[in-house]
Amino acid sequence: MSGSNLKFLTPDSALLIEDDSEKTLVVSDLHIGWEINLVEKGIHIPSQTFRLQEKLIKLIKSYMPDRIVFLGDIKQAIPKISYEEWKSVPEFLESIQNYVSDISIILGNHDGDLEPLTPPSIKIFPSGGIVLGKDNNIGLFHGHAWPSSNLLKCEVLIMGHVHPVLMFKDKLGFWTPPWQVWVKAKIDTKRLAKAYLSYLNIRAGSKPLETLKKKLSIEFKEPKLIVMPAFNELLGGISVNRFNKRLIGPLLSSGSVTANNAELYLLDGTYMGTIKQAIELFGS
């Protein structure tokens, strides 16, 4: 990747984008306050906010980033704000600001009415995402909505939203606990161009790549997609064994992501093969 170094911070579900002048720590899907949903189902566990806070502070002390970007879903409740979130979200963000002053949040589908919970110095961006990197070649967005057009010019797109995990059945037929995974996939640019033009109500014609370039001045750079695991590892997720059946979000469901050949990596860095190989080995 030109100009910037991108590193998975094993064994944590976070990554670091580093260039000559800046280090950016990226995490996704905290879902602060999700424990309240469990209480409604009769399951009582302590608040996990302080644990997530300490986990992130440990990463900050280890890697000393200049900036932190949250890829959405800071909070849990949709669309309201729960009592737990009124208390925990500001406390969490203020504690992180004691270590890193430059914090950005890209809105996720759980982040309705997030602004009243956010310190004024924290920058909030729409779900279309932002571009980072020395050569503006890294696009960050949550994933429940289309990335903005300027992200489509990037070499690498990074999203959260789906909480990818790997599961398989044991000899007795029981599913194992989920293993969080990173997903790295290639993007079919012709299909992406056609789907994105359709989203914008622009007729693609027989040459969607040329139409995209003419209408929006977008010329693809053979983009690759990284789907981040959730920073809150206790959340559920979508099993990559069933990705083709449960692709969510417009980019993934557009047919432009070659899911079967996507590579899987555990949090400790172990390469688990492709999604196709995972299905062959573990079933779906």
C-alpha positions as CSV (number, residue, x, y, z in Angstrom):
1,M,0.0,0.0,0.0
2,S,1.5,3.2,-1.1
3,G,2.6,5.8,1.5
4,S,1.2,4.2,4.6
5,N,1.7,1.1,6.7
6,L,-1.3,-0.8,8.0
7,K,-0.9,-3.2,10.9
8,F,-3.2,-5.6,12.7
9,L,-2.5,-5.2,16.4
10,T,-2.5,-8.9,17.3
11,P,-4.0,-10.2,19.5
12,D,-6.4,-7.3,19.7
13,S,-9.2,-6.3,17.4
14,A,-7.6,-3.0,16.4
15,L,-5.4,-1.8,13.7
16,L,-2.7,0.9,13.3
17,I,-2.3,3.2,10.2
18,E,1.1,4.7,10.2
19,D,2.9,7.1,7.8
20,D,5.8,9.6,8.1
21,S,3.9,12.1,10.2
22,E,1.0,10.4,12.0
23,K,-0.1,7.1,13.7
24,T,-3.9,6.4,13.8
25,L,-5.4,3.7,15.9
26,V,-8.7,2.3,14.5
27,V,-11.3,0.3,16.4
28,S,-14.9,-0.5,15.7
29,D,-18.1,-1.6,17.3
30,L,-18.0,-0.9,21.1
31,H,-21.7,-1.1,21.6
32,I,-21.5,0.5,25.0
33,G,-24.7,-0.3,26.9
34,W,-25.4,-3.6,25.2
35,E,-25.7,-5.4,28.5
36,I,-29.1,-3.7,29.0
37,N,-30.5,-5.9,26.1
38,L,-29.4,-9.0,28.0
39,V,-31.1,-7.8,31.2
40,E,-34.4,-7.7,29.3
41,K,-33.8,-11.4,28.5
42,G,-33.1,-12.3,32.1
43,I,-29.3,-12.4,31.7
44,H,-27.4,-10.2,34.2
45,I,-23.7,-9.3,33.6
46,P,-21.7,-6.4,34.9
47,S,-21.2,-3.4,32.7
48,Q,-18.3,-4.0,30.3
49,T,-17.5,-0.3,29.7
50,F,-14.6,0.0,32.1
51,R,-13.0,-3.2,30.7
52,L,-13.2,-1.9,27.2
53,Q,-11.8,1.4,28.4
54,E,-8.8,-0.3,30.1
55,K,-8.3,-2.5,27.0
56,L,-8.1,0.6,24.7
57,I,-5.9,2.5,27.1
58,K,-3.4,-0.4,27.2
59,L,-3.2,-0.2,23.4
60,I,-2.7,3.5,23.5
61,K,0.2,3.2,25.9
62,S,1.7,0.4,23.8
63,Y,1.5,2.2,20.4
64,M,1.3,5.9,21.3
65,P,-1.1,6.9,18.4
66,D,-1.6,10.6,17.5
67,R,-5.2,10.0,16.6
68,I,-8.0,7.5,17.3
69,V,-10.8,6.7,14.8
70,F,-13.9,4.8,15.9
71,L,-15.6,3.1,13.0
72,G,-19.1,3.4,14.4
73,D,-21.5,1.8,16.9
74,I,-20.1,3.5,20.0
75,K,-23.4,2.9,21.7
76,Q,-26.0,0.1,21.6
77,A,-29.6,1.5,21.8
78,I,-31.5,2.2,18.6
79,P,-32.7,5.0,18.2
80,K,-33.0,6.1,21.8
81,I,-30.3,6.7,24.4
82,S,-30.5,4.4,27.4
83,Y,-29.8,5.4,31.0
84,E,-26.6,3.4,30.9
85,E,-25.4,5.2,27.8
86,W,-26.1,8.7,29.2
87,K,-23.6,7.8,31.9
88,S,-21.1,5.4,30.3
89,V,-20.5,6.9,26.8
90,P,-19.3,10.4,28.0
91,E,-17.2,8.8,30.8
92,F,-15.6,6.4,28.3
93,L,-14.8,9.1,25.7
94,E,-13.5,11.6,28.3
95,S,-11.2,9.0,29.7
96,I,-9.7,8.2,26.3
97,Q,-9.2,11.9,25.6
98,N,-6.9,12.0,28.6
99,Y,-4.5,10.0,26.5
100,V,-5.3,11.0,22.9
101,S,-6.9,14.4,22.2
102,D,-7.5,13.9,18.5
103,I,-10.6,11.5,18.3
104,S,-12.9,11.0,15.4
105,I,-16.1,9.0,15.2
106,I,-17.7,7.7,12.0
107,L,-21.4,7.2,12.7
108,G,-22.8,3.6,12.7
109,N,-26.3,2.4,12.6
110,H,-26.5,2.3,16.5
111,D,-25.2,5.9,16.9
112,G,-28.5,7.8,16.6
113,D,-28.4,10.9,18.9
114,L,-24.8,10.3,19.7
115,E,-23.8,14.0,19.7
116,P,-25.3,14.9,23.1
117,L,-23.1,12.1,24.6
118,T,-19.9,13.3,22.9
119,P,-17.4,15.9,24.2
120,P,-17.4,18.9,21.9
121,S,-13.8,18.5,20.9
122,I,-14.4,15.0,19.3
123,K,-15.1,15.1,15.6
124,I,-18.2,13.3,14.3
125,F,-18.4,12.2,10.7
126,P,-21.3,10.8,8.7
127,S,-21.6,7.2,7.9
128,G,-20.1,7.7,4.4
129,G,-16.7,7.8,6.1
130,I,-13.4,9.5,5.9
131,V,-10.1,9.2,3.9
132,L,-6.8,8.8,5.6
133,G,-3.2,7.9,4.7
134,K,-0.2,9.8,3.3
135,D,-1.6,9.4,-0.3
136,N,-5.3,9.5,0.8
137,N,-5.5,5.8,-0.1
138,I,-7.3,4.4,2.9
139,G,-11.1,4.8,3.3
140,L,-12.8,4.2,6.7
141,F,-16.5,3.7,7.1
142,H,-18.9,1.8,9.3
143,G,-20.5,-0.4,6.7
144,H,-24.3,-0.2,7.2
145,A,-24.5,2.5,4.4
146,W,-22.6,3.1,1.2
147,P,-19.2,4.7,1.6
148,S,-19.0,8.2,0.1
149,S,-17.7,8.6,-3.5
150,N,-14.3,9.9,-2.4
151,L,-13.7,6.6,-0.5
152,L,-14.1,4.6,-3.7
153,K,-10.9,6.2,-5.1
154,C,-8.9,4.5,-2.3
155,E,-6.7,1.4,-2.5
156,V,-8.0,0.0,0.8
157,L,-11.5,0.2,2.3
158,I,-11.9,-0.6,6.0
159,M,-15.3,-1.3,7.6
160,G,-16.8,-2.8,10.7
161,H,-20.5,-3.4,11.3
162,V,-20.8,-7.2,10.8
163,H,-18.6,-8.5,13.7
164,P,-17.1,-11.4,11.6
165,V,-16.5,-14.7,13.5
166,L,-15.6,-18.2,12.5
167,M,-17.7,-21.1,13.9
168,F,-17.7,-24.9,13.3
169,K,-19.4,-28.0,14.7
170,D,-17.7,-30.4,16.9
171,K,-18.0,-34.2,16.7
172,L,-21.2,-34.2,18.6
173,G,-22.8,-31.7,16.3
174,F,-22.6,-28.7,18.6
175,W,-21.4,-25.3,17.3
176,T,-18.2,-24.0,19.0
177,P,-17.9,-20.6,20.6
178,P,-17.2,-18.0,17.9
179,W,-13.6,-17.1,17.0
180,Q,-13.2,-13.4,16.0
181,V,-11.6,-13.0,12.6
182,W,-10.3,-10.3,10.3
183,V,-11.6,-10.6,6.7
184,K,-9.5,-9.4,3.7
185,A,-11.3,-9.5,0.4
186,K,-10.9,-8.3,-3.2
187,I,-13.5,-6.1,-4.8
188,D,-14.9,-6.7,-8.3
189,T,-14.7,-3.1,-9.6
190,K,-17.2,-3.6,-12.5
191,R,-19.9,-4.9,-10.2
192,L,-19.1,-2.2,-7.7
193,A,-19.4,0.5,-10.3
194,K,-22.7,-0.9,-11.5
195,A,-24.1,-1.2,-8.0
196,Y,-22.9,2.3,-6.9
197,L,-24.4,3.9,-10.0
198,S,-27.7,2.2,-9.4
199,Y,-27.6,3.5,-5.8
200,L,-27.2,7.0,-7.2
201,N,-29.9,6.4,-9.8
202,I,-27.4,6.8,-12.6
203,R,-27.8,4.6,-15.7
204,A,-24.7,2.4,-15.8
205,G,-24.9,1.4,-19.5
206,S,-22.7,-1.4,-20.9
207,K,-19.5,0.1,-19.5
208,P,-20.1,1.0,-15.8
209,L,-16.5,1.7,-15.1
210,E,-16.4,4.3,-17.8
211,T,-19.7,5.8,-16.7
212,L,-18.4,6.1,-13.2
213,K,-15.3,7.9,-14.3
214,K,-17.3,10.2,-16.6
215,K,-20.1,11.0,-14.1
216,L,-18.3,11.1,-10.8
217,S,-14.6,11.3,-11.7
218,I,-13.9,8.0,-10.0
219,E,-11.3,5.7,-11.3
220,F,-10.8,2.5,-9.3
221,K,-7.3,1.4,-8.0
222,E,-8.2,-2.3,-7.6
223,P,-9.5,-1.7,-4.1
224,K,-9.2,-4.3,-1.3
225,L,-11.6,-4.6,1.6
226,I,-10.8,-5.2,5.3
227,V,-13.7,-6.1,7.6
228,M,-12.7,-5.5,11.2
229,P,-13.8,-7.7,14.2
230,A,-15.7,-5.9,16.9
231,F,-13.5,-4.3,19.7
232,N,-16.1,-5.6,22.2
233,E,-15.4,-9.3,21.8
234,L,-18.4,-10.4,23.8
235,L,-20.8,-9.3,21.1
236,G,-22.3,-11.8,18.7
237,G,-21.5,-11.6,15.0
238,I,-22.0,-13.1,11.6
239,S,-20.3,-16.4,11.0
240,V,-18.1,-16.2,7.9
241,N,-19.1,-19.8,7.1
242,R,-22.5,-18.3,6.3
243,F,-21.3,-15.0,4.8
244,N,-22.9,-15.7,1.4
245,K,-26.3,-16.2,3.1
246,R,-26.1,-13.3,5.5
247,L,-24.2,-10.4,3.8
248,I,-25.4,-7.2,5.3
249,G,-24.7,-3.6,4.3
250,P,-24.9,-2.3,0.7
251,L,-21.2,-2.9,-0.2
252,L,-21.2,-6.5,0.9
253,S,-24.7,-7.3,-0.4
254,S,-24.0,-5.7,-3.8
255,G,-22.2,-8.8,-5.1
256,S,-19.0,-6.8,-5.7
257,V,-17.1,-8.4,-2.8
258,T,-15.6,-11.8,-3.8
259,A,-16.5,-13.5,-0.5
260,N,-15.6,-17.1,-1.2
261,N,-11.9,-16.1,-1.8
262,A,-11.7,-13.7,1.1
263,E,-8.9,-14.5,3.5
264,L,-9.5,-15.1,7.2
265,Y,-7.1,-14.3,10.1
266,L,-7.6,-15.0,13.8
267,L,-6.8,-12.2,16.3
268,D,-3.5,-13.9,17.0
269,G,-2.5,-13.6,13.4
270,T,-3.2,-17.2,12.4
271,Y,-4.2,-17.5,8.7
272,M,-7.3,-19.7,8.5
273,G,-7.5,-19.9,4.7
274,T,-10.4,-18.5,2.6
275,I,-14.1,-18.5,3.4
276,K,-14.6,-21.2,0.8
277,Q,-12.0,-23.4,2.6
278,A,-13.7,-22.6,5.9
279,I,-17.0,-23.8,4.5
280,E,-15.4,-27.0,3.1
281,L,-13.7,-27.7,6.5
282,F,-16.3,-26.6,9.0
283,G,-19.6,-26.5,7.2
284,S,-22.1,-23.7,7.0
